[in-house]
Amino acid sequence: QVQLVESGGGLVQAGGSLRLSCADSGRTFSVYAMGWFRQAPGKEREFVAAIKWSSGYSYYASSVKGRFTIYRDSAKNTVYLQMNSLIPEDTAVYYCAGQVNRGYYRDYGRKTEYDYWGQGTQVTVSS
């Protein structure tokens, strides 16, 4: 079965950086896109960034654009989220998610469009 495993979360001061990793450690699947979402306490899970696997095109939520970078290593079936200039509002559990390539366009921004999810990794930004 597919297993997405995140790592790299932790506690960082405002202005600092973290890099999250998400590896597919189980059965591989044909990937359309990989995304990162986050969920703060009492809030809905929200889109952060996504990368279309074949082209490498990346997409970002406006709240993180210019600070976060998503990129992939296809050989390692791994997607990364480099987070710079972190602010306390970035504090959340971050989830990696994968979309299966079904041969048609899929909305990378909608969490219901993702087929596989990781267990999440906590990111805490102190002020």
Protein Blocks (a to p, Z undefined) as FASTA:
>chain_A
ZZdddehiacddehiacddddddfbdcdddfbdcdddddehiacddfbdcdfklopacdd
fklgojaccdddfklopacdddehiafklgccddddddddehiacdfkbmklpfbdcebj
addddZZ
